[in-house]
Amino acid sequence: MAIENPHDLLIECADCGVESIFSDYTPGNLPICNQCRGRLIQPDFNQTHNEYRCDDCGFVMCLSKDTPFEKGKTACRCQSLNIQVIAQSTFYEEAKKAGAFEADDRIDPNEDWCRSDLSSVESPEDYNEIFDRDPSDN
């Protein structure tokens, strides 16, 4: 069951277990883990995750198969207990169809996502220089 409009998404990382929330998620935007920076949607998504959707607010949760969830007892962030289990998630297929993985292939694996390009450093007081200073030099 595909979701046509952007929606909020909580997805648990299969690699590190951290839950990341994305506002206005669409299949064309490949979600990346906020902790380990790994791709959150993989070809084996249905083997690793369960998908849940709140009927009241539309919030979507993709949780690891190991994460406990009791239908009618586990609440959504809106406090609703009206959450449906999606039998067969289409997240991977939708992302692939929307071209999300094509953009991922263009990312330089050597890119430092933690700080901006060092070629833009204009002065020693620049924030990035903090990372490059050896505290033993003082």
C-alpha positions in Angstrom: 0.0 0.0 0.0 1.8 3.1 -1.3 1.5 6.5 0.4 1.1 9.2 -2.2 1.6 12.4 0.0 4.6 13.3 2.1 4.3 12.0 5.7 6.3 11.8 8.9 8.3 8.7 9.3 10.1 7.0 12.2 12.5 4.3 11.1 14.8 2.2 13.2 18.3 1.6 11.9 19.0 -2.1 11.3 22.7 -1.4 11.8 22.9 0.6 15.0 19.3 0.5 16.4 18.9 4.3 16.6 15.4 5.6 15.7 15.4 8.6 13.3 12.4 10.7 12.5 11.9 12.4 9.1 9.3 15.1 8.4 7.6 15.1 5.0 9.2 11.8 3.8 8.7 10.9 0.2 10.1 7.8 -1.5 12.5 9.9 -3.6 14.4 11.0 -0.4 16.6 8.1 0.8 16.6 8.3 4.6 20.0 8.1 6.2 20.6 7.1 9.9 21.2 10.1 12.1 23.7 8.1 14.2 25.8 5.8 11.9 24.9 7.4 8.5 23.8 4.1 7.0 21.0 3.7 4.5 17.8 3.0 6.4 16.0 1.3 3.5 17.8 -1.8 2.1 16.6 -4.5 -0.3 15.9 -6.9 2.6 13.7 -4.3 4.3 10.7 -6.7 4.7 12.9 -9.3 6.4 14.4 -6.8 8.9 11.4 -4.4 9.6 7.7 -4.2 10.3 5.7 -1.2 9.1 3.0 0.4 11.2 0.7 3.3 10.3 -1.5 5.4 12.6 -5.0 5.7 11.3 -5.6 8.9 13.2 -2.5 11.1 12.4 -0.9 9.2 9.5 2.5 8.8 11.3 4.4 5.8 9.8 6.8 3.7 12.0 9.2 1.1 10.6 10.6 -0.8 13.5 13.0 -3.7 13.6 11.4 -7.1 13.7 12.9 -7.5 17.2 11.2 -4.4 18.6 8.2 -5.4 20.7 4.8 -4.0 19.5 1.4 -4.9 20.9 -1.5 -3.9 18.6 -4.0 -2.1 20.7 -1.6 -1.4 23.5 1.4 0.4 21.8 0.6 4.0 21.3 1.5 6.4 18.5 3.2 9.7 19.3 -0.3 11.2 19.0 -1.4 8.8 21.8 -3.7 6.9 19.5 -3.9 3.1 19.8 -5.5 2.9 16.3 -2.3 1.6 14.6 -2.4 -0.7 11.6 0.3 -3.3 10.9 1.2 -3.3 7.2 1.6 -6.9 6.1 4.0 -6.3 3.2 5.9 -3.0 3.3 6.6 -1.3 -0.1 9.2 1.1 1.2 12.1 -0.4 -0.7 10.2 -0.8 -4.0 8.8 2.8 -3.8 12.3 4.3 -3.0 13.8 2.3 -5.9 11.0 3.4 -8.3 11.4 7.0 -7.2 15.2 7.0 -7.9 16.3 7.4 -4.3 19.2 5.0 -4.7 20.5 6.8 -7.8 21.3 9.9 -5.8 23.0 7.7 -3.1 25.3 6.3 -5.8 26.6 9.8 -6.5 27.7 10.4 -2.9 31.5 10.4 -2.4 32.3 7.8 0.2 35.3 9.9 1.3 33.1 12.9 2.1 33.3 14.2 5.6 29.6 14.7 6.5 30.5 16.0 9.9 32.1 19.3 8.8 32.2 21.6 5.9 34.8 21.7 3.1 38.2 22.7 4.6 39.0 24.7 1.5 36.6 27.3 2.7 38.6 28.0 5.9 39.4 31.7 6.0 40.9 32.2 9.4 42.4 30.1 12.2 39.4 31.0 14.3 37.1 29.2 11.9 35.0 26.5 13.6 36.5 23.7 11.4 40.0 24.5 12.7 38.9 23.3 16.2 38.9 19.8 14.8 42.3 20.1 13.2 44.2 21.6 16.2 46.2 19.2 18.4 45.6 20.1 22.1 49.2 19.1 22.9 50.5 22.0 20.7 49.3 24.6 23.3 
